[in-house]
Amino acid sequence: MPDLAFAVAIKDGPTVNALLTNPPAFAQHPEFWKGALPAAARTGRVEAVRAAIKHGVPLVDSDANAFAAAAGEGQHEALAELLAHRKEPHDSAQLRQALWNAVWNSHPYERQRLAEDFEKCVKLLLEAGAFTSADAGHRSIVATAVFTRNPGGNPKVVEMLVAAGAEANPRFEQGKPQRLSDVVQAACTQQGCSTPFARTIAAVEKAAHLVIKR
């Protein structure tokens, strides 16, 4: 890993500052910048993100997606900076993985960034056009928001996705058709009670205009 990307990844501020004092343009020395932009996005080093963009580093390449890196860690300040410099604002493909990352982590583990940081990422990406109802891969995105890494999901994210056009009560093709209400109920039954999912269930009921039996 180049010195800059490594220094950014381990949050070595003095080394990062020194390397960015007079850096080469990406076109002249791409190896200097290799991995630096996604590392900066992932760690929230906005000044490094700006420096990379200023010197021509691609926001997305075959090896890394800086949007996804920022969203996966709830780094909404870095994500906002990246979105402000998109050259193809109507191309949602490069933002789809970023949206999934933000949604998947929107009910974070104890030592992750706050849920509201991921919510801000979801909001930014939806406003940038990351979601498209025509994309078949997004038909289960609401279920993804309900069953994030930490059981219980994030009702605010559910509401944002539905408001953006996501199907609030989609069908699933696992064995036989199942609606989201059935999936949620099954999960609650397995837990022995509905308490862990209460707020999320309420959000889904409101968005989908249905009543999930408790």
MARTOR-462727 format. One line per 10 residues: for each residue y, z, x of N, C-alpha, C, CB. Coordinates in nm, 3 decimals, m for minus. Each point is the difference from the previous one (the first is absolute). Glycine has a CB too. Example, Ala and Ser with C-alpha at 12.3 -4.5 7.8 and 13.67 -1.06 7.14 Angstrom:
MARTOR-462727
m0.569/0.780/1.319/0.119/0.000/m0.089/0.120/0.000/0.090/m0.117/0.125/m0.189  0.222/m0.197/0.154/0.119/0.006/0.082/0.109/0.073/m0.077/m0.063/m0.215/0.118
***
This chain:
MARTOR-462727
m0.119/0.000/0.086/0.119/0.000/m0.086/0.125/0.000/0.090/m0.125/0.125/m0.187  0.223/m0.209/0.157/0.123/m0.002/0.080/0.069/0.135/m0.002/0.027/m0.244/m0.049  0.052/0.270/0.149/0.068/0.129/0.012/0.084/0.034/m0.122/0.003/m0.033/0.245  0.070/m0.065/m0.300/0.088/0.027/m0.112/m0.079/0.045/m0.122/0.162/m0.168/0.089  m0.264/0.093/m0.127/m0.080/0.035/m0.117/m0.065/0.137/0.018/m0.043/m0.243/m0.044  m0.006/0.270/0.164/m0.064/0.129/0.027/0.102/0.114/m0.010/m0.168/m0.115/0.149  0.285/0.094/m0.092/0.103/0.103/m0.004/0.045/0.028/m0.143/0.075/m0.070/0.228  m0.064/m0.035/m0.308/0.037/0.016/m0.140/m0.109/0.076/m0.074/0.134/m0.212/0.008  m0.260/0.175/0.016/m0.112/0.061/m0.070/m0.013/0.149/0.028/m0.115/m0.219/0.010  0.144/0.261/0.114/m0.012/0.142/0.033/0.133/0.073/m0.015/m0.184/m0.056/0.158
0.283/m0.015/m0.212/0.132/0.058/m0.028/0.069/0.053/0.126/m0.082/0.058/m0.229  0.072/m0.137/0.335/0.067/0.034/0.126/0.140/m0.059/m0.003/m0.221/0.005/0.125  0.315/0.070/m0.185/0.135/m0.048/m0.020/0.073/m0.047/0.125/0.006/0.152/m0.188  m0.005/m0.075/0.295/0.071/m0.042/0.121/m0.051/m0.133/0.056/0.039/0.240/0.050  m0.171/m0.257/m0.049/m0.056/m0.125/0.052/0.035/m0.117/m0.090/m0.188/0.128/0.104  0.181/m0.107/m0.235/0.037/m0.105/m0.096/0.145/m0.041/0.021/m0.167/0.088/m0.167  0.254/0.011/0.178/0.143/m0.030/0.018/0.024/m0.078/0.129/0.056/0.208/m0.128  m0.128/m0.168/0.233/0.018/m0.069/0.129/m0.046/m0.144/m0.008/m0.030/0.217/0.118  m0.085/m0.239/m0.184/m0.055/m0.135/m0.010/0.085/m0.090/m0.088/m0.226/0.095/0.035  0.297/m0.035/m0.130/0.081/m0.079/m0.093/0.146/m0.013/0.045/m0.151/0.076/m0.183
0.182/m0.026/0.302/0.137/m0.010/0.050/0.042/m0.145/0.021/m0.028/0.222/0.109  m0.060/m0.300/m0.050/0.030/m0.142/0.023/m0.130/m0.081/m0.009/0.199/0.060/0.148  m0.258/m0.067/m0.267/m0.131/m0.064/m0.015/0.009/m0.153/m0.003/m0.077/0.202/m0.124  m0.031/m0.270/0.157/0.000/m0.146/m0.005/m0.017/m0.049/m0.144/m0.095/m0.009/0.233  0.130/m0.114/m0.257/m0.024/m0.060/m0.131/m0.150/m0.023/m0.017/0.229/m0.111/0.002  m0.273/0.114/m0.125/m0.143/m0.020/m0.027/m0.047/m0.135/0.052/0.019/0.147/m0.202  0.063/m0.249/0.184/m0.037/m0.135/0.044/m0.020/m0.008/0.151/0.125/m0.092/m0.194  m0.054/0.175/0.268/m0.009/m0.001/0.145/m0.116/0.085/0.053/0.245/m0.036/0.007  m0.272/0.146/m0.075/m0.100/0.094/0.049/m0.073/0.066/m0.117/0.139/0.041/0.208  m0.223/m0.116/m0.280/m0.068/0.056/m0.118/m0.090/0.120/0.033/0.009/m0.227/m0.100
m0.065/0.230/0.221/m0.089/0.111/0.035/0.074/0.134/0.003/m0.138/m0.161/0.133  0.266/0.156/m0.098/0.079/0.125/0.002/0.003/0.063/m0.139/0.142/m0.091/0.189  m0.138/0.007/m0.293/0.015/0.047/m0.137/m0.133/0.016/m0.073/0.220/m0.110/m0.004  m0.330/0.072/0.064/m0.129/0.001/m0.069/m0.033/0.138/m0.058/m0.079/m0.182/0.154  0.061/0.187/m0.284/m0.035/0.124/m0.069/0.115/0.095/m0.023/m0.219/m0.025/0.099  0.337/m0.006/m0.047/0.111/0.095/m0.008/0.058/0.013/m0.141/0.052/m0.055/0.236  m0.036/m0.059/m0.306/0.061/0.007/m0.132/m0.086/0.076/m0.100/0.112/m0.217/0.048  m0.242/0.187/m0.063/m0.080/0.080/m0.092/m0.007/0.147/0.040/m0.133/m0.203/m0.050  0.132/0.230/0.181/m0.001/0.139/0.046/0.128/0.071/m0.041/m0.146/m0.063/0.193  0.260/m0.006/m0.179/0.128/0.058/m0.039/0.007/0.020/m0.152/0.107/m0.111/0.198
m0.160/0.015/m0.272/m0.002/0.012/m0.146/m0.087/0.117/m0.044/0.038/m0.248/m0.021  m0.152/0.262/0.086/m0.096/0.106/m0.035/0.054/0.139/0.030/m0.185/m0.160/0.046  0.262/0.172/0.061/0.052/0.131/0.040/0.143/0.026/m0.049/m0.147/m0.013/0.199  0.205/m0.085/m0.266/0.133/0.019/m0.057/0.114/m0.008/0.100/m0.108/0.137/m0.167  0.085/m0.203/0.281/0.105/m0.016/0.100/0.088/m0.119/m0.040/m0.149/0.099/0.181  0.244/m0.073/m0.268/0.083/m0.106/m0.057/0.079/m0.073/0.107/0.016/0.131/m0.212  0.032/m0.058/0.313/0.078/m0.065/0.106/m0.086/m0.099/0.078/0.146/0.203/0.018  m0.273/m0.171/0.000/m0.091/m0.092/0.069/m0.032/m0.119/m0.089/m0.097/0.191/0.130  0.086/m0.169/m0.261/m0.022/m0.109/m0.094/0.117/m0.097/0.007/m0.135/0.152/m0.152  0.256/m0.098/0.152/0.120/m0.085/0.005/0.006/m0.078/0.130/0.120/0.163/m0.146
m0.155/m0.099/0.256/0.003/m0.067/0.130/m0.100/m0.115/0.004/0.071/0.213/0.108  m0.190/m0.189/m0.162/m0.103/m0.104/m0.001/0.044/m0.119/m0.084/m0.177/0.176/0.032  0.232/m0.148/m0.149/0.047/m0.108/m0.088/0.113/m0.078/0.068/m0.064/0.136/m0.204  0.157/m0.063/0.264/0.113/m0.062/0.068/m0.045/m0.097/0.110/0.137/0.204/m0.052  m0.247/m0.171/0.119/m0.048/m0.082/0.111/m0.108/m0.099/m0.041/0.055/0.189/0.151  m0.067/m0.213/m0.281/m0.085/m0.108/m0.049/m0.146/0.029/m0.019/0.157/m0.138/0.108  m0.196/0.264/m0.116/m0.141/0.033/m0.021/m0.039/m0.034/m0.144/0.011/0.184/0.175  m0.120/m0.258/m0.198/m0.043/m0.033/m0.137/m0.037/0.125/m0.079/m0.083/m0.221/0.083  0.121/0.225/m0.209/m0.031/0.115/m0.084/m0.148/0.007/m0.032/0.228/m0.011/m0.096  m0.292/m0.105/0.088/m0.143/m0.009/m0.027/m0.059/m0.104/0.092/0.031/0.070/m0.242
m0.142/m0.037/0.307/m0.071/m0.100/0.079/m0.150/0.015/m0.024/0.184/0.000/0.176  m0.263/m0.072/m0.101/m0.145/0.000/m0.023/m0.065/0.134/0.033/0.001/m0.242/0.049  0.067/0.324/0.031/m0.058/0.127/0.044/0.052/0.121/m0.077/m0.024/m0.101/0.222  0.144/0.094/m0.276/0.058/0.118/m0.060/0.099/m0.036/m0.110/m0.031/0.121/0.215  0.042/m0.031/m0.313/0.092/m0.015/m0.111/0.090/0.124/m0.001/m0.166/m0.142/m0.136  0.288/0.125/0.180/0.090/0.115/0.011/0.031/0.062/m0.136/0.099/m0.103/0.203  m0.095/0.021/m0.309/0.024/0.053/m0.135/m0.111/0.097/m0.038/0.119/m0.213/m0.066  m0.244/0.171/0.088/m0.115/0.083/m0.035/m0.003/0.127/0.085/m0.126/m0.205/m0.066  0.164/0.193/0.193/0.002/0.116/0.089/0.098/0.106/m0.050/m0.062/m0.149/0.192  0.181/0.105/m0.232/0.100/0.094/m0.050/m0.042/0.062/m0.133/0.177/m0.132/0.117
m0.224/0.051/m0.209/m0.038/0.048/m0.132/m0.118/0.096/0.006/0.085/m0.212/m0.097  m0.178/0.186/0.187/m0.118/0.085/0.011/0.030/0.141/0.046/m0.127/m0.203/0.047  0.244/0.222/0.012/0.040/0.133/0.047/0.119/0.056/m0.077/m0.086/m0.062/0.225  0.128/m0.008/m0.330/0.112/0.049/m0.080/0.135/m0.010/0.071/m0.158/0.151/m0.109  0.168/m0.239/0.206/0.124/m0.015/0.077/0.094/m0.094/m0.074/m0.124/0.042/0.217  0.187/0.008/m0.322/0.082/m0.086/m0.086/0.128/m0.048/0.067/m0.094/0.121/m0.195  0.148/m0.043/0.290/0.120/m0.045/0.070/m0.031/m0.123/0.085/0.088/0.236/0.003  m0.200/m0.231/0.068/m0.042/m0.115/0.082/m0.035/m0.118/m0.089/m0.085/0.156/0.178  0.018/m0.128/m0.290/m0.038/m0.107/m0.092/0.123/m0.069/m0.057/m0.209/0.124/m0.055  0.309/m0.046/0.019/0.125/m0.058/m0.053/0.065/m0.092/0.102/0.033/0.203/m0.143
m0.036/m0.163/0.270/0.059/m0.083/0.106/m0.076/m0.131/0.014/0.075/0.207/0.120  m0.207/m0.200/m0.126/m0.082/m0.120/0.010/0.024/m0.094/m0.117/m0.172/0.130/0.124  0.178/m0.075/m0.243/0.020/m0.082/m0.120/0.137/m0.069/0.002/m0.151/0.156/m0.128  0.247/m0.090/0.186/0.135/m0.056/0.006/0.008/m0.122/0.091/0.091/0.227/m0.043  m0.192/m0.245/0.127/0.002/m0.111/0.096/m0.110/m0.103/m0.027/0.095/0.156/0.168  m0.152/m0.153/m0.287/m0.100/m0.102/m0.035/0.066/m0.137/m0.008/m0.136/0.171/m0.127  0.071/m0.268/0.186/0.053/m0.137/m0.004/m0.052/m0.077/m0.121/0.016/0.003/0.249  m0.126/0.047/m0.308/m0.059/m0.067/m0.116/m0.013/0.100/m0.115/m0.126/m0.161/0.151  0.239/0.193/m0.215/m0.001/0.105/m0.102/m0.088/m0.029/m0.120/0.226/0.051/0.073  m0.267/m0.177/m0.094/m0.082/m0.031/m0.116/m0.149/m0.003/0.032/0.192/m0.130/m0.090
m0.228/0.158/0.213/m0.140/0.000/0.039/m0.054/0.142/m0.011/0.037/m0.197/0.155  m0.113/0.225/m0.261/m0.051/0.134/m0.023/m0.128/0.029/0.078/0.103/m0.007/m0.225  m0.169/m0.096/0.277/m0.129/0.019/0.066/0.009/0.098/0.115/m0.062/m0.231/m0.064  0.168/0.225/0.144/0.011/0.087/0.117/0.026/0.145/m0.039/0.086/m0.194/0.129  m0.052/0.219/m0.255/0.030/0.136/m0.044/m0.115/0.064/m0.079/0.239/m0.064/m0.006  m0.341/m0.013/m0.028/m0.106/0.053/m0.086/m0.075/0.116/0.065/m0.022/m0.227/m0.100  m0.015/0.212/0.226/m0.071/0.108/0.067/0.089/0.123/0.013/m0.137/m0.167/0.125  0.265/0.145/m0.104/0.093/0.112/0.009/0.003/0.078/m0.131/0.138/m0.128/0.167  m0.137/0.057/m0.280/0.001/0.066/m0.130/m0.127/0.081/m0.019/0.141/m0.184/m0.094  m0.256/0.124/0.127/m0.127/0.073/m0.012/0.004/0.126/0.086/m0.123/m0.215/m0.044
0.174/0.205/0.166/0.006/0.116/0.089/0.086/0.112/m0.058/m0.032/m0.153/0.195  0.146/0.115/m0.250/0.090/0.101/m0.057/m0.063/0.065/m0.122/0.198/m0.128/0.085  m0.261/0.048/m0.170/m0.064/0.054/m0.120/m0.117/0.091/0.037/0.068/m0.206/m0.128  m0.150/0.159/0.222/m0.120/0.075/0.039/0.034/0.137/0.056/m0.114/m0.216/0.048  0.227/0.227/0.021/0.039/0.126/0.062/0.102/0.079/m0.082/m0.046/m0.105/0.219  0.071/0.063/m0.343/0.109/0.059/m0.077/m0.028/0.141/m0.051/0.060/m0.230/m0.065  m0.181/0.279/0.082/m0.028/0.142/m0.023/m0.060/0.050/0.129/m0.037/m0.025/m0.254  0.122/0.053/0.353/m0.045/0.016/0.139/m0.074/0.128/0.029/0.190/m0.135/0.060  m0.259/0.132/0.054/m0.062/0.119/0.052/0.109/0.099/0.042/m0.201/m0.132/0.077  0.160/0.255/m0.054/0.094/0.108/0.026/0.095/m0.029/0.116/m0.170/0.156/m0.088
0.120/m0.217/0.196/0.083/m0.020/0.117/0.067/m0.137/0.007/m0.149/0.157/0.116  0.136/m0.236/m0.223/0.068/m0.128/m0.004/0.145/0.019/m0.046/m0.218/m0.119/m0.046  0.294/0.010/0.049/0.136/0.006/m0.052/m0.004/0.029/m0.149/0.080/m0.160/0.177  0.032/0.202/m0.233/0.007/0.040/m0.140/m0.031/m0.117/m0.094/0.168/0.173/0.062  m0.219/m0.139/m0.180/m0.032/m0.102/m0.098/0.121/m0.086/m0.032/m0.175/0.149/m0.096  0.293/m0.088/0.092/0.120/m0.076/m0.036/0.033/m0.108/0.104/0.088/0.203/m0.119  m0.132/m0.184/0.243/0.020/m0.103/0.101/m0.082/m0.125/m0.033/0.044/0.178/0.173  m0.167/m0.157/m0.218/m0.084/m0.113/m0.040/0.050/m0.062/m0.129/m0.196/0.107/0.113  0.248/m0.024/m0.203/0.057/m0.052/m0.125/0.118/m0.093/0.031/m0.072/0.209/m0.122  0.154/m0.171/0.219/0.114/m0.084/0.038/m0.049/m0.132/0.058/0.138/0.206/0.044
m0.248/m0.202/0.031/m0.057/m0.124/0.054/m0.048/m0.091/m0.112/m0.068/0.122/0.208  m0.001/m0.064/m0.306/m0.047/m0.079/m0.114/0.118/m0.063/m0.072/m0.200/0.152/m0.025  0.304/m0.075/0.003/0.119/m0.051/m0.070/0.062/m0.116/0.077/0.041/0.229/m0.096  m0.024/m0.212/0.227/0.059/m0.105/0.082/m0.083/m0.128/m0.005/0.097/0.176/0.149  m0.228/m0.162/m0.142/m0.088/m0.116/0.002/m0.004/m0.071/m0.135/m0.136/0.112/0.176  0.139/m0.035/m0.283/0.003/m0.061/m0.133/0.130/m0.077/m0.019/m0.146/0.183/m0.090  0.256/m0.125/0.135/0.130/m0.067/m0.011/0.004/m0.127/0.084/0.110/0.222/m0.042  m0.189/m0.223/0.151/m0.004/m0.117/0.088/m0.096/m0.107/m0.051/0.058/0.148/0.191  m0.129/m0.120/m0.300/m0.091/m0.098/m0.059/m0.141/0.005/0.054/0.195/m0.139/m0.032  m0.239/0.256/0.079/m0.135/0.010/0.057/m0.108/m0.014/m0.106/0.092/0.146/0.178
m0.062/m0.104/m0.300/m0.101/m0.008/m0.105/0.011/m0.130/m0.077/0.003/0.248/m0.018  m0.116/m0.310/m0.007/m0.003/m0.118/m0.086/m0.119/0.012/m0.093/0.112/m0.143/0.175  m0.088/0.140/m0.305/m0.107/0.015/m0.097/m0.097/m0.116/0.004/0.155/0.129/m0.144  m0.115/m0.239/0.209/m0.089/m0.116/0.009/m0.106/0.018/0.108/0.188/m0.145/m0.079  m0.171/0.244/0.164/m0.094/0.025/0.109/m0.117/0.082/m0.054/0.186/m0.009/0.173  m0.304/m0.050/m0.180/m0.117/0.067/m0.056/m0.034/0.129/0.075/m0.086/m0.222/m0.073  0.118/0.227/0.201/m0.030/0.117/0.080/0.078/0.124/m0.041/m0.052/m0.153/0.183  0.155/0.134/m0.265/0.082/0.114/m0.041/m0.041/0.057/m0.136/0.185/m0.098/0.133  m0.292/0.047/m0.191/m0.032/0.047/m0.134/m0.044/0.146/m0.002/m0.064/m0.232/m0.059  0.020/0.285/0.173/m0.042/0.139/0.004/0.099/0.089/0.073/m0.233/m0.078/m0.008
0.355/0.030/0.027/0.096/0.078/0.077/0.040/0.129/m0.069/0.083/m0.212/0.097  m0.083/0.215/m0.229/0.032/0.123/m0.071/m0.111/0.102/0.022/0.130/m0.129/m0.174  m0.255/0.084/0.171/m0.111/0.091/0.028/0.008/0.053/0.141/m0.142/m0.124/m0.163  0.187/0.040/0.256/0.018/0.045/0.138/0.104/0.111/0.005/m0.061/m0.228/0.085  0.167/0.216/m0.164/0.103/0.103/m0.004/m0.052/0.129/m0.062/0.173/m0.179/m0.016  m0.264/0.166/m0.079/m0.057/0.119/m0.065/m0.093/0.074/0.095/0.018/m0.113/m0.223  m0.102/0.037/0.294/m0.098/0.061/0.090/0.037/m0.026/0.145/m0.178/m0.027/m0.175  0.284/0.090/0.219/0.042/m0.014/0.139/m0.084/0.093/0.086/0.235/m0.063/m0.070  m0.203/0.067/0.199/m0.079/0.081/0.093/m0.018/0.143/m0.047/0.082/m0.144/0.183  0.024/0.200/m0.237/m0.003/0.138/m0.046/m0.016/m0.002/m0.151/0.144/0.080/0.195
m0.258/m0.039/m0.252/m0.023/m0.013/m0.145/0.116/0.054/m0.082/m0.243/0.020/0.044  0.280/m0.096/m0.144/0.112/0.037/m0.085/0.103/m0.109/m0.009/m0.039/0.234/0.060  0.043/m0.319/0.041/0.089/m0.115/m0.006/0.148/0.037/m0.001/m0.179/m0.118/m0.118  0.260/0.019/0.085/0.145/0.019/m0.003/0.053/m0.066/m0.127/0.015/0.007/0.255  0.018/0.071/m0.357/0.044/m0.058/m0.127/0.127/m0.082/0.011/m0.106/0.190/m0.110  0.196/m0.154/0.201/0.123/m0.078/0.016/m0.031/m0.141/0.048/0.126/0.210/0.051  m0.223/m0.220/0.039/m0.040/m0.132/0.050/m0.068/m0.080/m0.112/m0.027/0.094/0.233  m0.055/m0.028/m0.314/m0.063/m0.068/m0.114/0.108/m0.060/m0.089/m0.196/0.158/0.009  0.297/m0.080/m0.041/0.107/m0.047/m0.088/0.077/m0.116/0.062/0.019/0.230/m0.094  0.008/m0.223/0.224/0.071/m0.108/0.067/m0.080/m0.130/m0.002/0.113/0.168/0.145
m0.243/m0.158/m0.121/m0.085/m0.119/0.001/m0.007/m0.065/m0.137/m0.133/0.101/0.184  0.119/m0.018/m0.287/m0.007/m0.053/m0.137/0.133/m0.065/m0.037/m0.168/0.177/m0.064  0.279/m0.114/0.101/0.131/m0.057/m0.028/0.019/m0.133/0.070/0.092/0.231/m0.029  m0.160/m0.249/0.143/0.012/m0.125/0.076/m0.092/m0.109/m0.054/0.059/0.134/0.201  m0.143/m0.100/m0.300/m0.085/m0.100/m0.061/m0.149/0.017/0.022/0.187/m0.148/0.026  m0.227/0.256/0.041/m0.144/0.023/0.021/m0.066/0.037/m0.133/0.043/0.075/0.238  m0.168/m0.114/m0.255/m0.075/0.031/m0.120/m0.037/0.148/0.002/m0.089/m0.237/m0.015  0.139/0.311/m0.082/m0.023/0.145/0.000/m0.141/0.039/m0.039/0.238/0.027/m0.054  m0.307/m0.114/m0.014/m0.134/0.033/m0.046/m0.094/m0.118/0.030/0.094/0.151/m0.182  m0.113/m0.182/0.309/m0.078/m0.118/0.038/m0.150/0.018/m0.020/0.176/m0.054/0.164
m0.247/m0.058/m0.168/m0.145/0.005/m0.008/m0.059/m0.009/0.140/0.005/m0.106/m0.228  m0.120/0.169/0.246/m0.068/m0.003/0.128/m0.135/m0.068/m0.017/0.117/0.211/0.074  m0.162/m0.272/0.031/m0.121/m0.082/m0.007/m0.119/0.064/0.071/0.146/m0.199/m0.012  m0.148/0.328/0.024/m0.109/0.069/0.068/m0.111/0.033/m0.100/0.162/0.096/0.170  m0.264/m0.180/m0.172/m0.110/0.021/m0.093/0.034/m0.049/m0.139/m0.071/0.195/0.134  0.163/m0.133/m0.200/0.045/m0.042/m0.132/0.149/0.026/m0.011/m0.228/0.048/m0.102  0.296/m0.116/0.011/0.144/0.019/m0.013/0.035/0.146/m0.030/0.021/m0.237/m0.080  0.074/0.290/0.151/0.048/0.136/m0.022/0.151/m0.001/0.002/m0.208/0.099/0.103  0.266/m0.025/m0.194/0.144/0.012/0.002/0.040/0.119/0.086/0.016/m0.105/m0.229  0.110/0.103/0.270/0.049/0.106/0.087/m0.018/0.137/m0.065/0.165/m0.161/0.099
m0.148/0.169/m0.229/m0.018/0.127/m0.070/m0.141/0.054/0.021/0.171/m0.070/m0.170  m0.271/m0.020/0.168/m0.139/0.043/0.021/m0.022/0.048/0.143/m0.075/m0.163/m0.175  0.137/0.093/0.270/m0.014/0.036/0.141/0.063/0.137/0.026/0.002/m0.245/0.065  0.116/0.267/m0.120/0.068/0.127/0.017/m0.081/0.113/m0.063/0.223/m0.118/0.002  m0.273/0.093/m0.123/m0.077/0.103/m0.070/m0.127/0.034/0.077/0.092/m0.080/m0.219  m0.158/m0.021/0.273/m0.123/0.024/0.076/0.028/0.085/0.123/m0.091/m0.218/m0.081  0.202/0.189/0.147/0.036/0.078/0.119/0.028/0.145/m0.036/0.095/m0.207/0.105  m0.026/0.227/m0.217/0.031/0.136/m0.043/m0.127/0.076/m0.039/0.224/m0.079/m0.078  m0.312/0.011/0.009/m0.127/0.062/m0.040/m0.080/0.041/0.122/m0.002/m0.138/m0.209  0.001/0.053/0.309/m0.072/0.029/0.123/0.057/0.124/0.070/m0.051/m0.244/0.024
0.182/0.262/m0.036/0.065/0.117/0.059/m0.024/0.126/m0.083/0.173/m0.151/0.097  m0.219/0.134/m0.220/m0.025/0.116/m0.085/0.116/0.032/m0.093/m0.146/0.088/0.177  0.261/m0.145/m0.152/0.116/0.021/m0.087/0.104/m0.106/0.032/m0.045/0.250/m0.014  0.146/m0.261/m0.070/0.101/m0.103/0.020/0.121/0.049/0.077/m0.077/m0.103/m0.209  0.081/0.230/0.244/0.119/0.058/0.061/0.053/m0.075/0.123/m0.082/0.215/m0.084  m0.005/m0.254/0.180/0.054/m0.066/0.120/0.073/m0.131/m0.028/m0.184/0.104/0.125  0.154/m0.165/m0.242/0.058/m0.129/m0.030/0.100/0.005/m0.116/m0.210/m0.104/0.083  0.246/0.224/m0.126/0.078/0.013/m0.123/0.130/m0.079/0.001/m0.099/0.223/m0.025  0.180/m0.209/0.132/0.129/m0.069/0.004/m0.018/m0.150/0.008/0.101/0.199/0.111  m0.201/m0.243/m0.035/m0.025/m0.143/0.013/m0.051/m0.058/m0.131/m0.048/0.031/0.243
m0.040/0.040/m0.309/m0.052/m0.046/m0.129/0.115/m0.016/m0.099/m0.220/0.114/0.043  0.311/m0.018/m0.046/0.115/m0.008/m0.090/0.084/m0.124/0.029/0.002/0.251/m0.018  0.016/m0.281/0.146/0.079/m0.118/0.038/m0.070/m0.128/m0.043/0.095/0.126/0.196  m0.227/m0.131/m0.179/m0.076/m0.119/m0.040/0.004/m0.016/m0.152/m0.149/0.025/0.201  0.132/0.083/m0.274/0.005/m0.007/m0.147/0.135/m0.054/m0.048/m0.161/0.194/m0.013  0.266/m0.145/0.074/0.134/m0.045/m0.040/0.021/m0.147/0.033/0.086/0.231/0.036  m0.131/m0.273/0.081/0.021/m0.138/0.043/m0.087/m0.099/m0.077/0.061/0.087/0.226  m0.185/m0.046/m0.253/m0.097/m0.091/m0.061/m0.006/0.013/m0.153/m0.131/0.011/0.211  0.205/0.082/m0.266/0.000/0.021/m0.145/m0.142/0.027/m0.051/0.203/m0.149/m0.023  m0.270/0.242/0.090/m0.134/0.036/m0.043/m0.017/0.151/0.015/m0.091/m0.228/0.068
m0.012/0.281/m0.127/m0.031/0.142/0.010/m0.134/0.015/0.069/0.133/0.052/m0.209  m0.132/0.020/0.321/m0.123/0.023/0.073/m0.059/0.133/m0.044/0.085/m0.133/0.197  m0.206/0.130/m0.250/m0.066/0.118/m0.052/m0.025/0.102/0.112/m0.107/m0.141/m0.180  0.147/0.264/0.159/m0.023/0.104/0.100/m0.124/0.082/m0.040/0.249/0.012/0.054
***
